[in-house]
Amino acid sequence: MAPTQVLLKGLILLQKKHVLDLTDVGADLWDDANDLFGNKVKLQLISELVDPATGSGKTSPEVAISGWFLSFDGLSAGDVKYEIQFSVDSDFGTPGAFLIRNHHPNQFFLKSLTLSAPDGSKIHFPCESWVHNTSKYSSPRVFFRNQVFLPDSTPAGLKTIRENELKCIRGTGEGTRVPGDRIYDYDVYNDLGNPDAKPELKRPVLGGAKLQYPRRIRTGRKPARTGKDLSESWSSDDMYLPPDEKTAKIRSSSVLGDSIKAFAHKIVPAIKTFYADRAASFESLDEIKALYEEGIDLGTCVNPLTDEEAKKNVRSPFTLISELTTTDDANAGLLKYPLPQILQGDDDTWMSNDEFARQTIAGLNPMLITKLETFPPTSSLDPAVFGAQATALTNEHIQTQLQGLTVEQALEKNRLFIVDYHDVFLPYLNIINAQKNKRTYGTRTILFLSNEGTLKIVAIELSLPAPGEKGQRSNRVFLPPTNKKDWLWELAKAHVSVNDAGYHQLVSHWLKTHAIMEPIIIATYRQLSALHPILLLLQPHYKNTMAINARARKALINAGGIIEDCFTTGRYSMEMSAVVYGLSWRFDQEGLPADLIKRKMAVPDPNAKHGLELIIKDYPYAVDGLNIWDAIKNWVTDYTDIFYKEEASVAADTELQSWWHEIRYVGHADKKDADWWLKLDSKKNLVELLTTVIWLASAHHAAVNFGQYAYAGYPANRPTIAHRFVPEPGTKEHDEFLQNPEKFYLSAISSRVEATTVMTTIEILSTHTADEEYLGERKSENWTGDARVLAAFSNFTAAMREVEHQVMANNKNPSLKNRHGAVDGYTLLCINSKPGLTGRGVPNSISI
């Protein structure tokens, strides 16, 4: 007897191209016309059961979406929905996937399909993907229902299509990528320069034996005319990304990427024009503060959009100015900066030595401070090249500042610390300082943990290499003044800040989050099926990362970009980040507990909270961070326990093993032979690995990114560039300094153009969008149909609420003195945030 027919009713939710791309308003009419002539969008269900006749999953008849041009509004702005019906045999089984073929000329953004069975049960297919014309694909697009399986547990009807889908995403490693391609592949950083335009814009390749570096997404662009190892430069229109890495235009998170582009290409030139007839340096600190009250009028300096730019929907610079400005002034060209948190209390506190020290554990870059094991500090640089005298620091410099302790006692009691940029910067200083108007040192800052539990600066050392290839380095030691302000001391602090600002932006921020995550994302989509539980776990932590990285390669870290122009490291910025990666990056030390132990800021203690004892008990970044780390680890443990019942199941997971192998041997190929890589042979190692990935994408990035404007929005607090050395007594520069110390100080740090350029950049980077998704949130409906997963995630959400409660409680505790300073309260790891510039919030991903 033939099986009876069952009717499955479906509801499709999508967004059309003309809504998401306002420059192509005719797209919908063209699609409507094609639909009327029979070129339709068609769907076909695939069962989890095998069809004995084909050996693959049973399939339903193909069904076209009817009434394309009669669509009605969906649940949110821009959504449209269509009803569809499938007739299947009663023994069809559970639909586990569906194929979709788009015969329209234009792509659309498919959000979901929901099937309703006659018994009232529903099957959800979350999609969130661009679907291009079927000619763009070697096989139809496939989407799976919201149930995940390890490879060996895959329903028989889905096994073949699971494998084929991964092959489509991997590609062949050849050819130029074009719009519509869904291919994830790897390449080195050979596109940061533009030597075809100007020889001075040539930059070395990052990635390979000479300069080790993580890999980026491969675009397949042609080689540069001036060097086969370099990629030709791209225009803003040919920036390949797999389509699903491009956030839909209707979403506000995409606006931030467009803002970077508009700022770099329109507003930076306007700032330079505005200041062209003025002195390069600020005349006084009050002039900087006037930027928050009076702003700068760029109206006549901004070049409006060309007709071609308007057609391409390039963001208007005047729109960006209005969003960045804190005034209702009718002047569309007035760029008026919001008052940063560093100045919202006592506007002189930022300059105090105590605040300078506090920011090493509760500021923008709290992950460099290290406990001193010996004093004076040592150097790992070759003494045959840099000279035998690694330091000029002696016990006598700091002895009287240790509250009655000897140096040896302070070391023994774990009271001495260092922020050390000596070895990172010194090998590059001769070429950095040979650049026009760029002068800096290799710095060391020595700190003492006082009886009150706060840090005190006790010495700063500024070092320069010998001017030739070899010779004794030059070391100068500066000590804090005892009572009155000493502008030479402030200059020494400024040079420390310049080192810290460069390292923060290039290493703590870009390298250790953006660059490290990109090959992990690529490997995930190449090796883990959409049916894999680990992809479901990690996917929210990848949102918008590759898109913002591509924008950064175009406008921030590129040759002649904002980083090179406004940071002392200049044209050597990215090269130096590669050197740091090659010398010291280790995946097994990127998780917070391992990082704290590496820096001697904590010691393992199985009886202590988190299994660690902090050396500085009131270390806001570490205290809040460890609470988040443990919550993530508990969530990952609960989640993986659902799918990996036995230790052997980790090693038996072929997709998981291929994923980790590719991260090591391809994504981080230059480090593949290191012996510190975790072996993915146990549930414990799997949990550690996944917790580290989520930590880097969320809390680590939040800690170094969303406080940028709060701390560095006042450029005197964190200058990014130095133009002059600290003057030596008896020189003309010293005489000039004595005549007006404040003016000399300002001439030595970020200029008007550099400061306002950086201020605007970090205001954009520090801003949360309205559609931000924070740790403990999953805004996508029906992201899983597994009740066990939902219960575990509910516990994680509750844990995030508790973390936030604890952060706020600690910030109200007056005994925790390191949380109180010029920026009152350490909020960078406070989980949630309102949209805008808040100095708090931990999003799931590196979305800006």
Rosetta blueprint (number, residue, H / E / L):
1 M L
2 A L
3 P L
4 T L
5 Q E
6 V E
7 L E
8 L E
9 K E
10 G E
11 L E
12 I E
13 L E
14 L E
15 Q E
16 K E
17 K H
18 H H
19 V H
20 L H
21 D L
22 L L
23 T L
24 D L
25 V L
26 G L
27 A H
28 D H
29 L H
30 W H
31 D H
32 D H
33 A H
34 N H
35 D H
36 L H
37 F L
38 G L
39 N L
40 K L
41 V E
42 K E
43 L E
44 Q E
45 L E
46 I E
47 S E
48 E E
49 L E
50 V E
51 D L
52 P L
53 A L
54 T L
55 G L
56 S L
57 G E
58 K E
59 T E
60 S L
61 P L
62 E L
63 V E
64 A E
65 I L
66 S L
67 G L
68 W H
69 F H
70 L H
71 S L
72 F E
73 D E
74 G L
75 L L
76 S L
77 A L
78 G L
79 D E
80 V E
81 K E
82 Y E
83 E E
84 I E
85 Q E
86 F E
87 S E
88 V E
89 D E
90 S L
91 D L
92 F L
93 G L
94 T L
95 P E
96 G E
97 A E
98 F E
99 L E
100 I E
101 R E
102 N E
103 H L
104 H L
105 P L
106 N L
107 Q L
108 F E
109 F E
110 L E
111 K E
112 S E
113 L E
114 T E
115 L E
116 S E
117 A L
118 P L
119 D L
120 G L
121 S L
122 K E
123 I E
124 H E
125 F E
126 P E
127 C E
128 E E
129 S E
130 W E
131 V E
132 H L
133 N L
134 T H
135 S H
136 K H
137 Y L
138 S L
139 S L
140 P L
141 R E
142 V E
143 F E
144 F E
145 R L
146 N L
147 Q L
148 V L
149 F L
150 L L
151 P H
152 D H
153 S H
154 T L
155 P L
156 A H
157 G H
158 L H
159 K H
160 T H
161 I H
162 R H
163 E H
164 N H
165 E H
166 L H
167 K H
168 C H
169 I H
170 R H
171 G L
172 T L
173 G L
174 E L
175 G L
176 T L
177 R L
178 V L
179 P L
180 G L
181 D L
182 R L
183 I L
184 Y L
185 D L
186 Y E
187 D E
188 V L
189 Y E
190 N L
191 D L
192 L L
193 G L
194 N L
195 P L
196 D L
197 A L
198 K L
199 P H
200 E H
201 L H
202 K L
203 R L
204 P L
205 V L
206 L E
207 G L
208 G L
209 A L
210 K L
211 L L
212 Q L
213 Y L
214 P L
215 R L
216 R E
217 I E
218 R L
219 T L
220 G L
221 R L
222 K L
223 P E
224 A E
225 R L
226 T L
227 G E
228 K E
229 D E
230 L E
231 S E
232 E L
233 S L
234 W L
235 S L
236 S L
237 D L
238 D L
239 M L
240 Y L
241 L L
242 P L
243 P H
244 D H
245 E H
246 K L
247 T L
248 A L
249 K L
250 I L
251 R L
252 S L
253 S H
254 S H
255 V H
256 L H
257 G H
258 D H
259 S H
260 I H
261 K H
262 A H
263 F H
264 A H
265 H H
266 K H
267 I H
268 V H
269 P H
270 A H
271 I H
272 K H
273 T H
274 F H
275 Y L
276 A L
277 D L
278 R L
279 A L
280 A L
281 S L
282 F L
283 E L
284 S L
285 L H
286 D H
287 E H
288 I H
289 K H
290 A H
291 L H
292 Y H
293 E H
294 E L
295 G L
296 I E
297 D E
298 L L
299 G L
300 T L
301 C L
302 V L
303 N L
304 P L
305 L L
306 T L
307 D H
308 E H
309 E H
310 A H
311 K H
312 K L
313 N L
314 V L
315 R L
316 S L
317 P H
318 F H
319 T H
320 L H
321 I H
322 S H
323 E H
324 L H
325 T L
326 T L
327 T L
328 D L
329 D L
330 A L
331 N L
332 A L
333 G L
334 L E
335 L E
336 K L
337 Y L
338 P L
339 L L
340 P L
341 Q H
342 I H
343 L H
344 Q L
345 G L
346 D L
347 D L
348 D L
349 T H
350 W H
351 M H
352 S L
353 N H
354 D H
355 E H
356 F H
357 A H
358 R H
359 Q H
360 T H
361 I H
362 A H
363 G L
364 L L
365 N L
366 P L
367 M L
368 L L
369 I L
370 T E
371 K E
372 L L
373 E L
374 T L
375 F L
376 P L
377 P L
378 T L
379 S L
380 S L
381 L L
382 D L
383 P H
384 A H
385 V H
386 F H
387 G L
388 A L
389 Q L
390 A L
391 T L
392 A L
393 L L
394 T L
395 N H
396 E H
397 H H
398 I H
399 Q H
400 T H
401 Q H
402 L L
403 Q L
404 G L
405 L L
406 T L
407 V H
408 E H
409 Q H
410 A H
411 L H
412 E H
413 K L
414 N L
415 R L
416 L E
417 F E
418 I E
419 V E
420 D E
421 Y L
422 H H
423 D H
424 V H
425 F H
426 L H
427 P H
428 Y H
429 L H
430 N H
431 I H
432 I H
433 N H
434 A L
435 Q L
436 K L
437 N L
438 K L
439 R L
440 T L
441 Y L
442 G E
443 T E
444 R E
445 T E
446 I E
447 L E
448 F E
449 L E
450 S L
451 N L
452 E L
453 G L
454 T L
455 L E
456 K E
457 I E
458 V E
459 A E
460 I E
461 E E
462 L E
463 S E
464 L E
465 P L
466 A L
467 P L
468 G L
469 E L
470 K L
471 G L
472 Q L
473 R L
474 S E
475 N E
476 R E
477 V E
478 F E
479 L L
480 P L
481 P L
482 T L
483 N L
484 K L
485 K L
486 D L
487 W H
488 L H
489 W H
490 E H
491 L H
492 A H
493 K H
494 A H
495 H H
496 V H
497 S H
498 V H
499 N H
500 D H
501 A H
502 G H
503 Y H
504 H H
505 Q H
506 L H
507 V H
508 S H
509 H H
510 W H
511 L H
512 K H
513 T H
514 H H
515 A H
516 I H
517 M H
518 E H
519 P H
520 I H
521 I H
522 I H
523 A H
524 T H
525 Y H
526 R H
527 Q H
528 L L
529 S L
530 A L
531 L L
532 H L
533 P H
534 I H
535 L H
536 L H
537 L H
538 L H
539 Q H
540 P H
541 H H
542 Y L
543 K L
544 N L
545 T H
546 M H
547 A H
548 I H
549 N H
550 A H
551 R H
552 A H
553 R H
554 K H
555 A H
556 L L
557 I L
558 N L
559 A L
560 G L
561 G L
562 I H
563 I H
564 E H
565 D H
566 C H
567 F L
568 T L
569 T L
570 G H
571 R H
572 Y H
573 S H
574 M H
575 E H
576 M H
577 S H
578 A H
579 V H
580 V H
581 Y H
582 G H
583 L H
584 S H
585 W L
586 R L
587 F H
588 D H
589 Q H
590 E L
591 G L
592 L H
593 P H
594 A H
595 D H
596 L H
597 I H
598 K H
599 R L
600 K L
601 M L
602 A E
603 V E
604 P E
605 D L
606 P L
607 N L
608 A L
609 K H
610 H H
611 G H
612 L E
613 E E
614 L E
615 I L
616 I L
617 K L
618 D L
619 Y L
620 P H
621 Y H
622 A H
623 V H
624 D H
625 G H
626 L H
627 N H
628 I H
629 W H
630 D H
631 A H
632 I H
633 K H
634 N H
635 W H
636 V H
637 T H
638 D H
639 Y H
640 T H
641 D H
642 I H
643 F H
644 Y L
645 K L
646 E L
647 E L
648 A H
649 S H
650 V H
651 A H
652 A H
653 D L
654 T H
655 E H
656 L H
657 Q H
658 S H
659 W H
660 W H
661 H H
662 E H
663 I H
664 R H
665 Y H
666 V H
667 G H
668 H L
669 A H
670 D H
671 K H
672 K L
673 D L
674 A L
675 D L
676 W L
677 W L
678 L L
679 K L
680 L L
681 D L
682 S L
683 K H
684 K H
685 N H
686 L H
687 V H
688 E H
689 L H
690 L H
691 T H
692 T H
693 V H
694 I H
695 W H
696 L H
697 A H
698 S H
699 A H
700 H H
701 H H
702 A H
703 A H
704 V H
705 N H
706 F L
707 G L
708 Q H
709 Y H
710 A H
711 Y H
712 A H
713 G L
714 Y L
715 P L
716 A L
717 N L
718 R L
719 P L
720 T L
721 I L
722 A L
723 H L
724 R L
725 F L
726 V L
727 P L
728 E L
729 P L
730 G L
731 T L
732 K H
733 E H
734 H H
735 D H
736 E H
737 F H
738 L H
739 Q H
740 N L
741 P H
742 E H
743 K H
744 F H
745 Y H
746 L H
747 S H
748 A H
749 I L
750 S L
751 S L
752 R H
753 V H
754 E H
755 A H
756 T H
757 T H
758 V H
759 M H
760 T H
761 T H
762 I H
763 E H
764 I H
765 L H
766 S L
767 T E
768 H E
769 T L
770 A L
771 D L
772 E L
773 E L
774 Y E
775 L L
776 G L
777 E L
778 R L
779 K L
780 S L
781 E L
782 N L
783 W L
784 T L
785 G L
786 D L
787 A H
788 R H
789 V H
790 L H
791 A H
792 A H
793 F H
794 S H
795 N H
796 F H
797 T H
798 A H
799 A H
800 M H
801 R H
802 E H
803 V H
804 E H
805 H H
806 Q H
807 V H
808 M H
809 A H
810 N H
811 N H
812 K L
813 N L
814 P L
815 S L
816 L L
817 K H
818 N H
819 R H
820 H L
821 G L
822 A L
823 V L
824 D L
825 G L
826 Y L
827 T L
828 L L
829 L L
830 C L
831 I L
832 N L
833 S L
834 K L
835 P L
836 G E
837 L E
838 T L
839 G L
840 R L
841 G L
842 V L
843 P E
844 N L
845 S L
846 I L
847 S L
848 I L
